[in-house]
Amino acid sequence: MTQLRYHYQSIFAPYIEGLIRQKNADGFTYDIGTYVLKYFDRFCVDNGYDKAIITHDIVAKWSLQRESEGLNYRIDRILYVRQLSLYMRSMGIDGYISHFHPSRETAIPRVLEKEELIALFNIIDTYLPKNPERYRYSLEYQVLFRMFYCCGMRLSESCNLRKEDVDLENGIITILQSKGDKDRLVYMTEDLTLLCRKYSIKIANLCPDTVWFFPGRFPHQHFRKTGIDRSFKRFWEMTPYAKRCSKEPTVHSLRHTFVVNRLNQWMSDGVSLEVMMPYLSRYLGHVSLENTMYYYHQVKDAFHIIRQKDMISENIIPEVVPNES
């Protein structure tokens, strides 16, 4: 039976627990849903709801926009309660089901500069937890965050890696049932493969019975995405660039930066993007080439590199003089 992370206390507790177990049985980690439903459970207790039926009034009050809350998170809150309503309906409880399907905000990618990357990884490589029982986290972070940047992996993909998914002999990572239920192979560079080999030996001594490549607080569980998000934020705030930037990066920024740097390098080297883009798109697990190119459309380096390669543009794009900038 699935071990639940939270103790639910509202009238909806049995149904929330049942939904989570059903999702886990279907192969979904359901981390975010578990986290959101914890707050829905508390919301129901605080408001004194004592009837096991999700009404329109409950959903309407739960759906109110909160201060400092982004649109995407609000949508997630509504949709997870919608899933709970559907689950309860499958059990014969005919409650209200939200039909709220607004468009999500599309954030402009935050790409890290070379100096920012160096500063960030210097912090990660020298980090040592205050709690001696978590010293192994320092080893795990050094490899985990490099997978985000060096391989362009998604947060959930790296956190959910099992030891058997990482071929340390050939330097190949197998990603199973990622976004869109897609499987793919991710090839590591030789230096990252060597780092993973050394790391694997150390973790095997510290957590001999774990099946996870990145065991979490409890070795039988992997790192949680929310915990890695918090760790990244803490590391970034320790860099000298944290107070200078107008837009704070996230873990996903490392994936963005990987894509942009790879495309920039190919363009600088004169490599055909038309030839290489399908391979990069497949490597990233994207559905289409448009998804991959989106990462590039706001990058300031792109214009300069394209201009260097374009022998005609210098005749039609005038230089910007100081009083025009």
Rosetta blueprint (number, residue, H / E / L):
1 M L
2 T L
3 Q L
4 L L
5 R L
6 Y L
7 H L
8 Y L
9 Q L
10 S L
11 I L
12 F L
13 A H
14 P H
15 Y H
16 I H
17 E H
18 G H
19 L H
20 I H
21 R H
22 Q H
23 K H
24 N H
25 A H
26 D L
27 G L
28 F L
29 T L
30 Y L
31 D H
32 I H
33 G H
34 T H
35 Y H
36 V H
37 L H
38 K H
39 Y H
40 F H
41 D H
42 R H
43 F H
44 C H
45 V H
46 D H
47 N L
48 G L
49 Y L
50 D L
51 K L
52 A L
53 I L
54 I L
55 T L
56 H H
57 D H
58 I H
59 V H
60 A H
61 K H
62 W H
63 S L
64 L L
65 Q L
66 R L
67 E L
68 S L
69 E L
70 G L
71 L H
72 N H
73 Y H
74 R H
75 I H
76 D H
77 R H
78 I H
79 L H
80 Y H
81 V H
82 R H
83 Q H
84 L H
85 S H
86 L H
87 Y H
88 M H
89 R H
90 S H
91 M L
92 G L
93 I L
94 D L
95 G L
96 Y L
97 I L
98 S L
99 H L
100 F L
101 H L
102 P L
103 S L
104 R L
105 E L
106 T L
107 A L
108 I L
109 P L
110 R L
111 V L
112 L L
113 E L
114 K H
115 E H
116 E H
117 L H
118 I H
119 A H
120 L H
121 F H
122 N H
123 I H
124 I H
125 D H
126 T H
127 Y L
128 L L
129 P L
130 K L
131 N L
132 P H
133 E H
134 R H
135 Y L
136 R H
137 Y H
138 S H
139 L H
140 E H
141 Y H
142 Q H
143 V H
144 L H
145 F H
146 R H
147 M H
148 F H
149 Y H
150 C H
151 C H
152 G L
153 M L
154 R L
155 L H
156 S H
157 E H
158 S H
159 C H
160 N L
161 L L
162 R E
163 K H
164 E H
165 D H
166 V E
167 D E
168 L L
169 E L
170 N L
171 G L
172 I E
173 I E
174 T E
175 I E
176 L L
177 Q L
178 S L
179 K L
180 G L
181 D L
182 K L
183 D L
184 R E
185 L E
186 V E
187 Y E
188 M L
189 T L
190 E H
191 D H
192 L H
193 T H
194 L H
195 L H
196 C H
197 R H
198 K H
199 Y H
200 S H
201 I H
202 K H
203 I H
204 A H
205 N H
206 L H
207 C L
208 P L
209 D L
210 T L
211 V L
212 W E
213 F L
214 F L
215 P E
216 G L
217 R L
218 F L
219 P L
220 H L
221 Q L
222 H E
223 F L
224 R L
225 K H
226 T H
227 G H
228 I H
229 D H
230 R H
231 S H
232 F H
233 K H
234 R H
235 F H
236 W H
237 E H
238 M L
239 T L
240 P L
241 Y L
242 A L
243 K L
244 R L
245 C L
246 S L
247 K L
248 E L
249 P L
250 T L
251 V L
252 H H
253 S H
254 L H
255 R H
256 H H
257 T H
258 F H
259 V H
260 V H
261 N H
262 R H
263 L H
264 N H
265 Q H
266 W H
267 M H
268 S H
269 D H
270 G L
271 V L
272 S L
273 L H
274 E H
275 V H
276 M H
277 M H
278 P H
279 Y H
280 L H
281 S H
282 R H
283 Y H
284 L H
285 G L
286 H L
287 V L
288 S L
289 L H
290 E H
291 N H
292 T H
293 M H
294 Y H
295 Y L
296 Y L
297 H L
298 Q L
299 V L
300 K H
301 D H
302 A H
303 F H
304 H H
305 I H
306 I H
307 R H
308 Q H
309 K H
310 D L
311 M L
312 I L
313 S H
314 E H
315 N H
316 I H
317 I L
318 P L
319 E L
320 V L
321 V L
322 P H
323 N H
324 E H
325 S L
